[in-house]
Amino acid sequence: MQKRIIRIFSSSFRFWLVALPFLYCKISEKERLWFELPVQNPFHFDYDPELRENPKSLSVRIVPLDSKTCLQSGEVPGFAITFCLSDEDRSASNTWENSIEAWKRREMSAERTVYDSVDRNVSASIGMLPINEIRKRISKSGFGILGSGEFKKNSSDGAFWDRRRYVRKFHEPGFSLFRLEGNEWLWVFPPSESSGTYLTLKILLPPGLDSDWASRLGSVASTNERILANCKADLPEISEIFGETESVSGRWIELHNPYPYPICESGLEFVLFGNRVSLPTSVGFFAPGESKVYAEESSILEKIPLTGIRWGDLKRSGTLQLVKEGNVSERALPGGGYRFGEESYSWKRNGFSDCVSTERTIFLPESYCMDPGRPSEGFASGDRKVDLCDAREFRIEEINFLGAYRDGKLRSDYKFIDLEYTGLSKCDPSDLELSFGSTNLPISARGILQPPGTILTVGALPFLFGRLELSYRNLSNLKGTDSVRIRNRISGNEKNLWNGEFRGPELVYDRVALEIPGIATSSLLVREEKVYIPKSELPPDGLHLSHRFFPGRKTEFGFSGSAALSEVSWAGSYRGNEPISADRFLEVWSDDPGISSAVLQIQTSGGGNSNVLFPLEKGWSLLSSGKLTCFPNSVSWTESNFSLPQTGGNVLRLLDPIRGAVWGEFRYTSAGPGKNDTRGKIRRSAFFLSEQGGIGIWKDSDLPNFPGRSEACEGTHASPGAPNVFPGEAG
């Protein structure tokens, strides 16, 4: 395969070698310029793929050199063109500087011509042209170095070099150079942004300067042949992945050579969930530090088109493999989408990409946090105004596993996590990443966190728009049983924030009731790895007042007072002859506004124990497994698995969630208190009746005409959320 590539390259190259005036020279870094000018030719071409140092990518820059003024573009060092004019009166310098500045401001300016002050036969005309005009001018070109895929469609004839003929370390738009009719050359610079207007330099050279270019140009082919013959069989690394559908960039995979030597390109294959796809070859090898982007055909990126791969699989949980002759390299996929709110992230070795990097691709919107085709993993810490946040200096302040009700609809996308920063100095949170289940979410907040106690909110919460400490992320698949972890994807430090266990100060809770169906939800406060239900306060605008939902702020926690068991329905209801076991409920009474929650402890005759944490309101509060069928107007905090035993001897205790003290106790068997008459289709709750002298007893409810009960449930006697008046005490 390697010999075939060499043979094809060499034969086509030799055909054009005689006709191509060009100069190649080996150049080195100098104080004022990265080369020393040889001979008299104004054109100089640097090509050295084996250089190990990281080059700098230049769109165009002016470089003064003694009495000359030079324009330079490409990757320095390694792949660059420099064109110089003798410029004793500085006319070239002034003209070029004015034109470049106008181009950067997106201002059109007329083409302006300057001459070499020593040889008037050498001239250069600088101007700005739209892409369509450039395509017209190069339509009859016989040779070109193509730095952008924009020009490939007009280059079917002649010898045109793209990434199959030369090597660059970056896979991004670069300069293009075309030989026009006569001795004219058109140098097209890569755009500084996606404006569609290109800066161009039309160069006219006398015939005498053509003679030494052909021999110099031959070194490009011979250099590639030599490298290809000696490349090593190591695998490049899968350095960056992006798999979001309907994206500006398209879907793509970046490969990078991390080694200080060239590695061979032939024989590489991607394996994605059993689908094996051969990678198309380019020049035949990866140069040291080189990155190549393989993308779907519709991608606007500079790319090597890749067909046959199932691009949608990049959003699945699993791995992408790169294989060659039995060797395998793989990269775990993020297991979901790449778009979070308004931002899109690529997936790198350390997790999602850095959204603050100054090296992002100019053709992509600022919301695209990625740098396809660039070998960098980030940028120097010196480019940051403050240090990176240490992931170990965060803890959960409030967490919401359900979302919130808005207009009667449960918005699971309103789930959120409030992270409290505990560090002692301000920090930049841009490189943090939150993980739960199989989900990885990059954190991107515009604000710098100030110590101590700044709250960083992660969630898709529109009522916090504009807040600098908001990372707009959809947490709709967050569950209470998930482990939650935070890490810094640059430094690697990390911390487990939540282990999926509801632990209180005294007990571990088997279940937590956090929802009033159709009305409200509650978050959990986390203090010293213990969970608490927040007190009732004003929630964000647009949410029902029953919500315990306070994102973006430190929620003060206090607890006082006590509560008492007031009614228990352990049998449920009858709707006609139909038993409704889901109508079992617990009712609690408290007249203390300082109370926020309680714990129900269920102890069965078989020795089983379970603990349920649930919110309390001032007045009556209900706990059930869902909406009560026979009491449709009742309002209850629910936990879907809540149930009360119907047989054996059982004890229900109401506990203080902070200190574990017993506030009340109810003991019952299938004989009562409470009633489950399967023959008569009657079910009665047990209610607590306070008698004179402060003595209380539990009795069966007898409420044949309770106004809150469904008409079809006349065999059910209970009063959830309302006084239960015993007939003998009425009047």
C-alpha positions in Angstrom: 0.0 0.0 0.0 2.8 2.4 0.9 4.6 1.7 -2.3 1.5 2.3 -4.3 1.0 5.7 -2.7 4.6 6.7 -3.4 4.3 5.6 -7.0 1.1 7.6 -7.6 2.4 10.6 -5.9 5.8 10.5 -7.7 4.4 10.0 -11.2 1.9 12.8 -11.0 4.4 15.1 -9.4 7.1 14.6 -12.0 4.6 15.5 -14.7 4.2 19.0 -13.3 7.7 19.5 -12.0 8.9 21.1 -15.2 6.1 23.6 -15.4 6.0 24.7 -11.8 8.1 27.7 -10.8 8.5 27.5 -7.0 11.2 27.7 -4.4 11.7 25.5 -1.3 14.2 26.4 1.3 14.9 24.9 4.7 14.5 27.6 7.3 15.1 28.1 11.0 13.9 30.3 13.8 15.6 33.7 14.1 15.1 36.6 16.3 13.2 38.8 13.8 12.2 36.2 11.3 12.1 32.4 11.2 14.4 32.2 8.2 17.4 33.8 6.5 16.7 34.9 2.9 18.7 33.0 0.3 19.4 34.2 -3.2 17.0 36.7 -4.9 13.8 34.9 -5.2 11.0 36.8 -3.4 9.0 33.6 -2.8 10.1 31.1 -0.1 8.4 27.9 0.9 9.1 26.0 4.2 8.1 22.3 4.3 9.4 20.1 7.1 6.7 17.6 8.3 9.1 15.9 10.8 9.6 19.0 13.0 8.7 18.1 16.5 8.0 21.5 17.9 4.5 22.9 18.0 3.9 25.4 15.2 2.0 28.6 15.3 -0.9 28.9 12.8 -0.8 32.2 11.0 -3.5 33.6 8.7 -1.3 36.4 7.4 1.2 38.7 9.0 3.7 41.4 7.9 7.3 40.8 8.8 10.0 43.5 8.2 13.4 42.3 7.3 16.1 44.9 6.8 15.1 46.8 3.7 12.4 44.3 2.8 8.8 43.8 3.8 7.4 40.3 3.8 4.0 38.7 4.0 3.8 35.3 5.7 1.1 32.7 6.1 0.9 29.1 7.1 2.3 27.1 10.1 5.5 28.5 11.5 7.7 26.5 11.4 7.0 23.6 9.1 4.6 24.6 6.4 4.6 28.3 5.4 5.0 30.7 2.5 6.8 34.0 2.7 6.8 36.6 0.0 9.1 39.6 0.2 9.6 42.9 -1.7 12.4 45.3 -1.4 10.7 48.2 0.3 13.0 51.2 0.8 10.2 53.7 0.9 7.9 51.5 3.0 5.1 51.8 0.5 4.6 48.0 0.5 4.5 47.9 4.3 1.9 50.8 4.5 -0.3 49.4 1.7 -0.4 45.9 3.1 -1.0 47.0 6.6 -3.9 49.2 5.6 -5.5 46.5 3.5 -5.1 43.8 6.1 -6.7 46.1 8.8 -9.6 46.9 6.5 -10.1 43.2 5.8 -10.1 42.4 9.5 -12.8 45.1 10.0 -14.8 43.5 7.1 -14.4 46.6 5.1 -14.0 46.3 1.3 -11.1 48.2 -0.2 -9.9 48.5 -3.8 -7.0 46.4 -5.1 -3.7 48.2 -4.7 -0.5 47.4 -6.4 3.1 47.9 -5.1 6.4 47.2 -6.8 9.7 45.9 -5.7 11.9 49.0 -5.1 14.9 47.2 -6.7 13.3 45.1 -9.4 10.2 46.8 -10.9 9.4 43.6 -12.8 8.2 42.2 -9.5 4.8 43.5 -8.3 2.1 42.5 -5.9 -1.6 43.6 -5.9 -3.4 43.2 -2.6 -7.2 43.1 -2.5 -10.3 41.4 -1.2 -12.4 39.0 -3.3 -15.6 37.0 -2.5 -15.3 33.3 -3.0 -17.2 33.3 -6.3 -14.8 35.8 -7.8 -11.8 33.7 -6.7 -13.4 30.6 -8.3 -13.7 32.4 -11.6 -10.1 33.6 -11.5 -8.7 30.1 -10.8 -10.9 28.3 -13.3 -8.0 28.1 -15.8 -5.2 27.6 -13.3 -3.0 24.6 -14.0 -1.5 24.3 -10.5 -2.6 25.1 -7.0 -1.9 24.4 -3.4 -5.4 24.0 -1.9 -5.7 25.2 1.7 -9.5 25.0 1.7 -12.1 22.6 0.5 -13.9 25.7 -0.9 -11.7 25.5 -4.0 -11.8 21.8 -4.7 -14.9 21.9 -6.9 -13.1 24.1 -9.4 -9.9 22.2 -9.5 -10.7 19.0 -11.4 -8.1 19.6 -14.0 -4.4 20.2 -13.5 -2.1 19.4 -10.6 -3.7 20.6 -7.4 -2.3 19.7 -4.0 -4.6 19.1 -1.1 -4.1 17.1 2.1 -3.2 14.1 0.0 -0.1 15.8 -1.3 1.3 17.8 1.6 1.3 17.7 5.4 0.1 20.3 7.9 0.0 19.8 11.7 -3.4 21.6 11.9 -6.4 20.3 9.9 -8.1 23.7 9.3 -8.3 26.2 6.5 -5.0 27.5 5.4 -3.5 29.6 2.5 -4.1 28.6 -1.1 -1.7 29.4 -4.0 -2.6 29.2 -7.7 -0.6 29.7 -10.8 -2.6 31.8 -13.3 -1.9 32.5 -16.9 1.5 33.8 -17.8 3.7 34.5 -14.8 0.9 35.5 -12.4 0.2 33.8 -9.1 -2.7 34.3 -6.8 -2.1 33.8 -3.1 -5.3 33.4 -1.1 -5.2 33.8 2.7 -7.4 31.9 5.0 -10.3 34.1 6.3 -10.0 35.5 9.8 -13.7 34.7 10.3 -16.6 33.3 8.3 -17.3 36.4 6.3 -17.0 34.9 2.9 -14.5 37.5 1.8 -10.9 36.5 1.2 -7.7 38.6 1.3 -5.7 37.9 -1.8 -2.3 38.9 -3.2 -1.8 38.7 -7.0 1.9 38.4 -7.7 3.6 39.1 -11.0 7.1 37.6 -11.5 9.6 38.0 -14.4 10.3 34.7 -16.3 13.9 34.6 -15.1 12.8 33.9 -11.5 11.0 30.7 -12.5 14.0 28.5 -13.3 15.1 27.6 -9.7 11.6 26.9 -8.4 11.1 23.6 -10.1 14.2 22.0 -8.5 13.3 23.3 -5.1 9.7 22.1 -5.3 10.8 18.6 -5.9 11.9 18.3 -2.2 8.2 18.1 -1.2 7.6 14.9 -3.0 11.0 13.4 -2.1 10.5 14.4 1.6 7.1 12.7 1.7 8.5 9.6 0.0 11.3 9.3 2.5 9.0 9.7 5.5 6.5 7.3 4.1 9.2 4.6 3.6 10.2 4.9 7.3 7.0 5.6 9.1 6.1 3.4 12.2 3.1 1.2 12.7 1.9 2.9 15.9 -1.7 3.9 16.3 -2.7 7.5 16.4 -5.0 8.5 19.3 -8.7 9.3 19.1 -8.3 12.9 20.3 -11.7 14.5 19.8 -15.2 13.4 18.9 -18.4 15.3 18.1 -21.6 13.4 17.3 -24.5 15.9 17.6 -27.1 15.8 14.9 -28.3 18.9 13.0 -25.2 20.8 14.0 -23.3 23.5 12.2 -20.1 21.6 12.3 -21.5 18.2 11.3 -20.3 15.1 13.0 -16.6 14.2 13.0 -13.7 12.3 14.6 -10.2 13.7 15.1 -7.1 11.6 15.2 -3.8 12.9 16.5 -0.2 11.6 16.4 1.2 12.1 19.9 4.6 10.6 19.0 7.8 12.4 18.1 8.0 10.4 14.9 5.7 9.8 11.8 3.3 6.9 12.0 1.8 5.1 9.0 -1.7 5.9 7.8 -2.6 2.8 5.8 -4.7 0.0 7.3 -6.5 2.0 9.9 -10.1 1.2 10.7 -12.8 2.6 12.9 -15.0 0.0 14.8 -18.2 1.4 16.2 -20.6 -1.1 17.7 -19.5 -3.8 15.4 -19.5 -1.6 12.3 -16.0 -1.6 10.7 -15.0 1.3 8.4 -11.7 1.7 6.7 -10.1 5.2 6.9 -9.3 6.9 3.6 -5.6 7.6 3.2 -4.2 11.1 2.5 -0.4 11.6 2.2 0.2 8.2 3.7 1.4 9.1 7.2 0.7 11.2 10.3 3.5 13.7 11.0 4.6 14.2 14.6 1.9 16.3 16.3 -0.4 16.2 13.3 -4.2 16.1 13.7 -6.6 14.9 11.0 -10.4 15.4 11.0 -12.6 12.6 9.5 -16.2 14.0 9.0 -19.5 13.4 7.3 -19.7 14.9 3.9 -22.0 17.7 4.9 -19.5 19.1 7.5 -18.3 22.6 6.9 -14.9 21.7 8.5 -11.7 21.1 6.6 -11.9 17.3 6.6 -11.3 14.0 5.1 -14.8 12.7 4.2 -15.7 9.5 5.9 -18.5 7.3 4.6 -19.9 4.0 5.9 -19.8 4.9 9.6 -23.1 5.1 11.5 -22.7 8.6 12.8 -25.7 8.4 15.1 -23.9 5.7 17.1 -21.6 8.4 18.5 -24.5 9.3 20.9 -24.7 5.8 22.3 -23.0 4.5 25.5 -20.0 2.4 24.5 -16.6 2.9 22.9 -15.2 3.9 19.5 -12.2 1.8 18.5 -9.3 2.5 16.2 -7.7 -0.8 15.0 -4.9 -1.8 12.7 -3.3 -5.3 12.3 -4.6 -6.5 15.7 -3.7 -3.4 17.6 -6.6 -1.5 19.2 -7.0 2.0 20.6 -10.3 3.0 22.0 -12.1 6.0 23.5 -15.2 5.8 25.7 -18.1 7.8 24.3 -20.0 10.3 26.5 -23.2 8.2 26.3 -25.6 10.9 25.1 -25.8 14.2 23.3 -23.2 16.8 22.8 -25.5 19.8 23.0 -26.3 21.3 26.4 -28.7 24.3 26.4 -27.3 26.7 23.8 -23.8 25.2 23.9 -22.3 22.3 21.9 -19.3 20.4 23.2 -16.8 18.0 21.7 -15.6 14.9 23.6 -11.9 14.7 24.4 -9.6 12.5 26.3 -10.4 14.2 29.6 -14.1 14.6 29.0 -16.0 17.4 27.4 -14.0 20.2 25.7 -13.1 23.6 27.2 -15.6 26.3 26.4 -13.2 29.2 27.2 -10.3 28.1 24.9 -9.0 30.9 22.7 -8.2 28.3 20.0 -11.7 27.5 18.8 -12.3 27.2 15.1 -13.2 30.5 13.6 -15.9 29.1 11.3 -18.0 27.9 14.2 -20.2 30.0 16.5 -19.0 30.8 20.0 -21.5 28.4 21.4 -19.5 25.5 19.8 -16.9 24.6 22.4 -14.4 22.6 20.3 -11.2 22.9 18.3 -11.3 20.3 15.5 -8.1 19.9 13.6 -6.0 21.5 16.3 -3.7 19.3 18.4 -4.2 21.3 21.6 -6.0 19.9 24.7 -6.7 23.3 26.0 -4.6 26.5 26.6 -2.0 27.6 29.0 -3.0 28.5 32.5 -1.4 31.9 32.0 -4.2 32.8 29.6 -6.7 32.6 32.4 -7.5 35.5 34.7 -8.0 33.3 37.7 -7.1 29.7 38.6 -9.2 26.7 37.7 -11.7 25.6 40.4 -10.7 22.6 42.4 -13.5 20.0 42.1 -12.8 19.0 45.7 -13.9 22.4 47.0 -17.6 21.9 46.1 -20.5 20.3 47.9 -24.2 19.9 47.1 -26.3 22.6 48.8 -29.6 21.7 47.3 -30.6 18.9 44.8 -33.9 18.4 43.0 -34.6 14.9 41.5 -38.1 15.6 40.1 -38.2 19.0 38.5 -41.2 21.4 39.1 -44.8 21.7 38.2 -45.6 24.6 35.8 -49.2 25.1 34.5 -50.1 21.7 36.0 -47.3 19.9 34.0 -44.3 18.3 35.6 -41.2 19.8 34.0 -38.5 17.2 34.6 -36.1 19.5 32.8 -36.4 21.8 35.8 -34.3 19.4 37.9 -31.2 21.1 39.3 -28.2 20.8 41.5 -26.9 23.8 43.6 -23.2 23.5 44.2 -21.7 25.4 47.1 -18.1 26.6 46.6 -16.0 26.2 49.7 -12.7 27.4 48.4 -10.8 30.3 49.9 -9.9 32.1 46.6 -11.9 33.0 43.5 -11.8 30.5 40.7 -12.9 29.8 37.1 -15.5 26.9 36.9 -15.2 26.5 33.1 -13.4 23.2 33.3 -15.7 21.4 35.7 -17.7 18.4 34.7 -20.7 16.8 36.4 -21.4 13.1 36.1 -24.3 10.9 37.2 -25.4 7.5 35.9 -24.1 7.3 32.3 -24.4 11.1 31.8 -21.5 13.5 31.7 -22.2 17.2 31.6 -19.7 20.0 31.2 -20.2 23.0 33.4 -20.0 26.4 31.7 -20.8 29.4 33.8 -19.9 33.0 32.8 -19.1 34.1 36.3 -16.0 33.8 38.4 -16.8 32.1 41.8 -16.1 34.3 44.8 -15.4 32.7 48.2 -16.9 31.8 50.4 -20.2 30.1 49.8 -21.0 31.1 46.2 -23.7 28.9 44.7 -23.1 27.5 41.3 -26.4 26.2 39.8 -26.5 23.4 37.2 -29.9 23.1 35.6 -32.2 24.2 32.7 -33.9 26.9 34.7 -35.3 29.8 32.6 -36.1 31.9 35.7 -32.3 32.1 36.4 -31.4 33.4 32.9 -28.8 36.1 33.2 -27.3 34.8 36.4 -23.6 34.5 36.0 -23.4 31.4 38.2 -25.8 29.4 36.2 -24.7 26.5 34.0 -27.7 25.9 31.8 -27.9 22.1 31.6 -30.8 19.7 31.2 -30.7 17.2 34.1 -34.0 15.5 33.2 -32.5 12.0 33.5 -31.1 12.6 37.0 -32.4 10.1 39.6 -32.1 9.9 43.3 -30.3 6.6 43.2 -27.6 8.0 40.9 -24.1 8.7 42.2 -23.2 12.3 41.4 -19.5 13.2 40.9 -17.7 16.4 40.0 -14.3 16.6 38.4 -12.0 19.1 36.8 -11.3 17.6 33.3 -8.0 19.5 33.0 -6.4 18.8 36.4 -8.2 15.5 36.9 -9.1 16.2 40.6 -12.6 15.0 41.5 -15.1 14.4 44.3 -18.1 12.2 44.9 -21.0 14.6 45.8 -23.8 12.1 46.2 -23.8 8.3 46.7 -27.5 7.6 45.9 -28.4 7.2 49.5 -30.9 9.2 51.5 -29.2 9.5 54.9 -30.6 11.7 57.7 -29.0 12.7 61.0 -30.3 9.6 62.8 -31.6 7.2 60.1 -31.2 6.1 56.6 -34.4 6.7 54.7 -35.8 3.9 52.5 -38.0 6.4 50.7 -38.5 10.1 50.4 -41.9 11.7 49.4 -41.1 14.8 47.3 -44.2 15.4 45.2 -47.8 16.6 45.3 -49.1 15.3 42.0 -50.1 18.0 39.7 -49.2 20.8 42.1 -45.7 20.9 43.6 -42.3 19.2 44.3 -39.7 19.5 46.9 -35.9 19.6 46.7 -33.5 18.2 49.3 -31.0 20.2 51.2 -27.7 18.5 51.9 -25.7 19.4 55.0 -22.7 17.4 56.0 -23.9 14.5 53.7 -27.2 14.4 55.5 -30.5 15.3 53.7 -33.2 17.6 54.9 -36.5 18.9 53.4 -36.4 22.7 53.2 -39.0 24.9 55.0 -41.9 26.3 53.0 -40.9 29.7 51.5 -41.7 31.6 48.4 -40.6 29.7 45.3 -39.6 31.3 42.0 -42.4 33.2 40.2 -44.8 31.0 38.2 -44.5 28.1 40.6 -47.2 27.0 43.1 -46.6 28.1 46.6 -46.4 24.6 47.9 -43.1 24.0 46.0 -40.0 23.6 48.2 -37.7 24.7 45.3 -35.1 27.3 45.8 -32.3 27.2 43.2 -29.5 29.7 43.0 -29.3 30.7 46.6 -28.2 29.4 50.0 -31.3 28.0 51.6 -31.3 28.6 55.3 -32.2 25.6 57.3 -34.0 25.7 60.6 -36.2 23.4 62.5 -38.5 23.8 65.5 -41.7 22.4 67.0 -43.3 19.0 66.8 -46.2 17.2 65.0 -48.7 14.5 65.9 -50.3 11.5 64.1 -54.0 12.4 63.5 -55.4 9.8 61.1 -54.3 6.5 59.5 -55.9 4.6 56.6 -54.0 1.3 56.5 -56.7 -0.5 54.5 -57.4 2.1 51.8 -60.9 2.6 50.2 -63.8 0.8 48.5 -65.2 2.3 45.3 -68.4 0.3 45.1 -67.2 -3.3 45.3 -63.7 -2.4 44.0 -60.9 -2.3 46.7 -58.6 0.7 46.3 -55.4 -0.2 48.2 -53.6 2.8 46.8 -55.8 5.0 48.9 -53.9 4.2 52.1 -52.7 7.4 53.7 -51.1 8.9 56.8 -52.3 12.2 58.2 -50.2 14.5 60.5 -51.2 17.6 62.3 -49.0 20.5 63.4 -49.7 24.1 64.3 -46.0 25.1 64.3 -44.8 27.1 61.3 -41.2 26.3 62.1 -41.6 22.6 61.2 -40.7 21.3 57.8 -40.8 17.5 57.8 -41.2 14.3 59.7 -40.2 10.7 59.4 -42.7 7.8 59.4 -41.2 4.6 60.8 -43.1 1.4 59.9 -42.4 -1.6 62.0 -44.1 -4.9 61.1 -44.8 -8.0 63.2 -42.2 -9.8 61.0 -39.5 -7.5 62.3 -39.3 -5.4 59.2 -38.5 -1.7 59.5 -38.7 1.1 56.9 -38.4 4.9 57.2 -40.1 7.5 55.0 -39.1 11.2 55.1 -41.9 13.6 54.0 -42.7 17.3 54.1 -45.1 18.9 56.6 -47.2 22.0 56.3 -48.8 24.0 59.1 -52.1 22.3 59.7 -52.9 18.9 58.1 -50.3 17.1 56.0 -50.9 13.9 54.1 -48.6 11.1 53.0 -49.7 8.5 50.4 -48.6 6.7 47.3 -50.5 9.0 44.8 -53.7 10.9 44.4 -56.4 9.4 46.5 -59.1 8.0 44.2 -62.0 8.3 46.7 -60.9 11.8 47.9 -59.9 13.6 44.6 -59.7 17.0 46.3 -57.2 16.0 48.9 -53.6 17.2 48.7 -51.0 14.7 49.6 -47.2 14.4 49.5 -46.6 11.2 47.7 -44.0 8.4 47.2 -45.0 5.9 44.6 -43.9 2.9 46.7 -45.6 4.0 50.0 -47.8 1.4 51.6 -49.0 0.3 55.0 -49.3 -3.4 56.0 -52.9 -4.8 56.3 -52.1 -7.9 58.3 -50.2 -8.8 61.5 -49.4 -6.5 64.4 -47.8 -3.2 63.2 -46.4 -0.1 64.8 -46.3 3.4 63.1 -44.1 6.0 64.7 -43.8 9.6 63.8 -40.2 10.8 64.4 -38.4 14.1 64.7 -36.1 14.1 61.6 -33.4 16.0 63.3 -33.1 14.3 66.7 -35.0 11.1 66.2 -37.4 11.7 69.1 -40.8 9.9 68.9 -43.7 12.4 68.4 -46.4 9.8 68.2 -47.2 6.2 67.9 -50.0 4.1 66.4 -50.3 0.3 67.0 -52.8 -1.7 65.0 -53.7 -5.2 63.8 -56.1 -6.3 61.1 -58.8 -6.1 63.8 -58.2 -2.3 64.3 -58.2 0.4 65.1 -59.4 1.0 61.6 -61.5 -1.5 59.7 -61.2 -3.6 56.6 -64.6 -5.4 56.0 -64.2 -7.3 52.8 -67.8 -8.8 53.0 -69.5 -5.5 53.6 -67.2 -3.6 51.3 -66.4 -1.1 54.0 -63.1 0.4 55.0 -62.6 2.8 57.8 -59.6 4.8 58.8 -58.4 5.2 62.4 -58.3 8.7 63.8 -56.9 10.1 67.0 -59.5 11.6 69.3 -58.5 13.9 72.2 -60.7 13.5 75.2 -61.1 15.6 78.3 -58.1 15.6 80.6 -55.7 15.4 77.7 -56.1 11.7 77.1 -56.4 10.6 73.5 -57.6 7.4 72.0 -57.7 5.9 68.5 -61.1 5.2 67.0 -62.7 4.0 63.8 -64.0 6.7 61.5 -67.7 6.8 61.0 -68.4 9.4 58.3 -71.3 8.4 56.0 -71.6 11.9 54.5 -68.0 13.3 54.3 -68.2 16.1 51.7 -64.8 15.5 50.2 -65.5 11.8 49.3 -66.4 10.6 45.8 -70.1 9.5 45.6 -69.0 6.1 44.4 -67.1 5.5 47.6 -69.9 5.4 50.2 -68.3 2.4 51.9 -65.2 4.4 52.7 -65.0 6.3 56.0 -62.1 8.7 56.3 -61.4 12.4 56.3 -57.9 13.0 54.8 -56.8 16.6 55.3 -59.9 17.6 57.3 -61.3 17.2 60.8 -62.7 13.8 61.6 -65.7 14.4 63.9 -66.8 11.2 65.7 -70.7 11.1 65.7 -70.9 10.6 69.4 -68.9 13.8 69.9 -70.8 15.9 67.4 -73.1 18.7 68.5 
